[in-house]
Amino acid sequence: MTPASGGPVCRLLVPCRIRQRSPCCDDVPSGCCAGRHVALRLLLAAPYLLFASGPPVLVVAAAVFVASVGFVATLPLQEQLLALTPDPVRGQVQGVESAGRMTWQGISAAIAGGVAQQLTPSTTITAIAAVSVTITVVSRDDSVRCQGE
């Protein structure tokens, strides 16, 4: 899925009233509340939990395809970040966010590779997916905490 196709897919999957109006983002003209997109973020890792059962190749391929759709979750998060960022520094903020995301993806890949040296591939994939799902669920509280503030 290309970044250009992510916007339309996100708009199809997430209703406008949720993308643009949420309790913690009322003061943001076109921003999105990150907490409203937990399902899309979970879609990035949850399908990989199927590796625990040792499914056939076609099921694995379908799971990886479904997980790829979860990448549209980054679009509303970036939209919210840009909506909260003053115009003069938007490019710099987006650059820092992108560099940080890519750095952590690389660190995560190195960690997964180290774990894979000790465990079987399916166990490693399942374990890393479980960690990702856990982080997504735990960090959800941070994204919706602003409702009470």
N, C-alpha and C positions, 0 to 999 in steps of 0.2 A: 504494500500500500504506500503510495507516494504522499508527501505532505500536501500536494495539491488536491488529492482526492479525500484527504482526511476531513477537511471542512464540511463538504457536503454530506459525508457519512455521519459526522457528528451531528449535523443539523437534522438528519433523518432519525437518528437514534435518541437524541435528547431534545425534548420539547422546548420551544423558545421561552416559555414562561419559566422553565427551570434554568435554562442557560443564562437568561438575562435578568431574572428577578428571583432573588433569594433573600431570606431574612438577614443574612450577615453581609449582604452586598447591596443594600438598598441605596446607599449613597454613591455607588459606582454606576455610571451611566450605561456602560455596555459590558461590564465585567460578569464573571461567573463565580459562583461559590464553589470552591474545590470540594467541599463536603458532599455536594450533589452529584458528584461524578465518581463515587466510590465503586459503583458497579462496573464502570468502564475500566477503572484502574485495576480492579480485581480480575478483570478479563485478561490482563497481561500475564498473570501467573497461574491462575486457577486451573486452566486446561492442562498445564504441565503436571498437575497432581495425578493425572491418569497414568503417568509412567510407573507409578507404584504397582499397578496391576499387570504390567508387562503386556500391553495391548498389541494387536497386530499393526503392521506398518500403515495401513490405510487409516486406522483410528488415530494413530500418532500424527499422520499428515493432516488429518482434519482438525485435531486439537491444536496443532501449531498454527494452522490457518486461522482458526477462531481466536487464538491468543494474539495474532498479529493485528486483528481489528482493535484490540485494546489500546494500541498506540494512539488512537484518536483522543484518548484521555489527556494527552499532553496539550492538546489545542485549547480546551477551556482553561487549563491552568495557566498557560502562557497568556491567554486573553485577559485573565484576571490580573496577572502580574503587570501587563502593559497598561491596563485600565487604572491601576493604582500608582503608576510611575509617572512623574512629571515629564512633559514632552522633551525638555533639553537633554535628558539622560536616558531616554528609552533605548536607544541603540546600545549604549554601554551596558545597561541592565540586562538586555536580552543576550548580549554577548557573554556576560559573566554567567548568566543562568545556563546558557548552552554549553559553555566550557565546563562548568561544574557538573552538569548532567553527564556529559561525555566522560569526564574524569571518573565519576563514580561508576559509570557503566564499565569502564576499563578495570577499575579496582575490583568490582564485583566479578568480572570475568576471570581475573587472576585468582580470586578466592575460590571460585567454582572450579577452576582448573586444579588448584591445590587439593581441594576436597576430592575431586575425581581421581586423583592419584592414589587415594586411599580406599575409595568405595567403588562400587559398580556404577556405570553410567546412569542407569535408571534410578538407582538410589540417590545419586548426586542430584539429578534433575528434580526429583521429588523433594529432596531436602531443601534445595535452593528455592523451589517454588513455594514450599511451606513457609520459609523465612520471608519471602516477598509478600505472601498473603498476610502474614502476621504483621509485618511493618505497615502494610496498607491499612489494615483494620485499626491498628494502634494509632497511626498518624491521622486517621479520620477525625479523631477527637480534636486535634489541633486545628483542623480546617473548619470545624463547625463551632468551636469554642467562642468565636466572636459573636455568636447570636446573643449570649448573655451579657456581653460587655457593652 
